[in-house]
């Protein structure tokens, strides 16, 4: 049986700009596919895909206005509170908006939030109680 790999697709207003943000600004490894109109990033155990906002809404047969909280956040888990602050700073330097600075949180960890260029919320978190991610090494 092949392992399950998830793909997260984000609708973006400007594909070229969003691709630069994720590839150059955040340093995600872009997958070299031969496909126009979409960008793929291979992550550990999942893929991130960027697709034009209006086209993604049309494909899902929903309105493209997408205003307000969308009921979803994405998370990036790191190994320490210092790494949380560093990733938040990296995102802001690349054009993201800081939503919540890194801070101790009610569940005992440390996290903060940024919004990417299209308003998608990303939590950057350190969980000292649980390893999240593949065992690499």
N, C-alpha and C positions, 0 to 999 in steps of 0.2 A: 504494500500500500504506500502510495506517495504521501509525503507530509503535506498538510494543509497550509497554504500560504494565503494570507489575506491581502486584499488591495483596497486602499483608501483612495477615493477619487475626490479631489476638491475642484469645485467650479471656480474659475478665476476670470476676472474682467479683462486682463491683458496677459496672454499666455507667455509672451517673450519676457515681460517684466517679472512675472511670477517665477518663471524658470530661473532667471538670474538670481532672484532672491533666495530660492532654495538651494541652487547649485553654488553660486559664488558667495552669497551672504551667509548662509548657514552651513555650507560645505557638505551638503548631501551628495552622494555619488550618483550622477545621472547615468542611466542605462542607455547605451548607444543603440536605440532601435531605429529602424528605417521607416518612420511613420510621421507624417505631417499632422499638425493640429493637436498633438498630445505630447506630454513629457512624462517620462517614467523615472523613478528613483528607487533603486533596490536597497531596502533596509534589512536589518537582521530579522528574518522571520515574516516580513511583510513588504509590500510595495506601496509607494506613494505615486499617484497619478495626478497630473494637472490637466484640466480640460476646460475649454471656454465655457463660461458661466451659462450663457443663454442656450448654448447647444446641449449642455448637460441637463438643464431644466426641461428643454424640449424632449430629450431622450427619456427623461423620467415622467414626462407628461404632467408637470407641475408649473405653477406660475414662477416667473424668473425674478420677481421683485425681492424675495428673500429677506425682508426687513426684520429687525429685532433679533432676539436670542434664538438661535436655531435648534436649541436643545441638545447640542453636542459639543464636546471639547476633545481635542487631541492631546496626547500626553507624550512627553519626552522624558525618560527617566535616566538619572545620572547618579554617580557614585558618592557625591558629597554636597553639602550646602554651598561650598565655594564653586562647584561646577554649575549649580543652579544659577548663581549670580553671573557666572561667566557666559553661559548660554543665553540668558536674558540680555546681557549687554551685547553679545554678538548679534542677536536678532534685532535689537534696537538700532545698532550701527548699520544694519542692512536695510533699514527702513520700516521695521515693525513698530507698533505702538505698545508701549509698556502699559499693561492693564493693572497688574498687581505686582509690586516688587517682591523679591524673594523674602520669605519670612517663615517663622515657625508656625505650624498649623495644628489645628485641634486634634488630629489623629497622631501627632507625635513626630511627624516628618517636617520637611522644609520644602516650600514650593512658591512659585510665582507664575504669573500669566502674561503672555503677550498676544496681540492680534496681528496676524500676518497682513500682507498688503491688501487682501480682500476681506479682512475682518474675521477670518477663521481663528477661533481661540485655541491657543496652545498652552497647556500647563507644563512647566518644567519642574520636575519633582525629584527629591531624594527621599527614599523610603528606607530608614535604617533597620526596619524589621523584616524586610522581605526583598530577596533578589528578584528583580524583574528584568527578564531578557535571557538570551541564550548564554550558555557557558562557553566563553570563547577563550582559547588559550591552550 
